[in-house]
Amino acid sequence: SRCSSRRTLRASSVRRHIATSAPILSFAMAATLVVPSDITIMEEKKSIGKRRLGLLEQTGLLFTAPMLHIHYSKMDRGDMRAVLSKKYDGEDTSAACNICTVRQESVRKSVVATNFMWGTAGGMTGLVWWSFRRYNYQSRLVALPFVFYGGTFVGRALGDVITLRNAEFARDRFLASLPAKTYFTAN
């Protein structure tokens, strides 16, 4: 009798605790709805039409690697295309329009620099292949992956210099790195 009343008391207190407290796995339900971020809403608001992408922008987007979104902390290829394809009023001097145009220009520089990254890596790999033409194929195959990987770093630096991305402010890079989507939160 005494043991069963203790179990009943314990079970009822657990039920009361569960009913009054937040669920234990509340984070799993909050991460199911993906919504546009604040900067994306502002871009849509300030946009006056569509902008045609240039050749280097199209190929840069083509060479951008696909992304697996876990936290939506970066922009993927589609988000970058959406930012680049918006047209803004050149006569609008508001702070919001300035933020949108600076973000668009920084994303454009990043996308165009991607071409130089892959082009330099491919060029360096081709030169190593040609330099090793008198050797057997095993020696070429040993050197090529390392040269290609190193070429991506050299190409990234070269692309930043050519597109003048190395001279932009940290604020501009920060604006370009803001995600276009985020998880919905009740706050």
HELIX and SHEET records of a PDB file:
HELIX    1   1 ARG A    2  THR A   20  1                                  19    
HELIX    2   2 SER A   26  ALA A   30  1                                   5    
HELIX    3   3 ASP A   38  LYS A   46  1                                   9    
HELIX    4   4 LEU A   55  LEU A   62  1                                   8    
HELIX    5   5 ARG A   77  LEU A   84  1                                   8    
HELIX    6   6 ALA A   95  SER A  131  1                                  37    
HELIX    7   7 TYR A  137  ILE A  162  1                                  26    
HELIX    8   8 ARG A  165  ALA A  167  5                                   3    
HELIX    9   9 ALA A  170  SER A  177  1                                   8    
SHEET    1   A 2 VAL A  34  PRO A  36  0                                        
SHEET    2   A 2 LYS A 181  TYR A 183 -1                                        
SHEET    1   B 2 SER A  47  LYS A  50  0                                        
SHEET    2   B 2 LYS A  86  TYR A  88 -1                                        
END                                                                             
